[in-house]
Amino acid sequence: MVEKTEENSRWPSLFDPLYDPLRSFGQRVADWLKPASAASGNDDSYTISVELPGVDEKDISLTVQEGSLVVRGEKKTETERKGDTWFFSERQYGAFSRTFRLPEDADAAKAGASMKDGVLSILIPRVAQENRDKTHNIAISKT
């Protein structure tokens, strides 16, 4: 344990015995590997929203396969500044993936997606089962 002095008192959380960097890091990594999402529906369509702050649209892949929507992507690291001393970083980088089982009446062939303010929104119309495609990709449009 580091003795608290006037010099290091401005960084108490870094040297506090209750601070557990491995636990908090592990939890943040787990959160990033499975980004927060929400799903809703009405009589006409289903909507799935996925929080992806800092992820570029070109680094996201949306695929529908065998009745499931798969959202994959990667948040790329920023250039590290040489000569800087880092005290901590809570930012996550790397690959992520989410899979959502679609209801039987989802028309994945007509699905669309848009991205605004770090939130990916996927709109999937509802139709009869016989009009359903097995596999295809969904393009992301700019809003």
Secondary structure, DSSP 8 states (H G I E B T S, - for coil): -----TTTTT-HHHH-TT--HHHHHHHHHHHHHS--EEEEE-SSEEEEEEE-TT--GGGEEEEEETTEEEEEEEE------TT---S------EEEEEEEE--TTB-GGG-EEEEETTEEEEEEEB--GGG--SEEE--EEE-
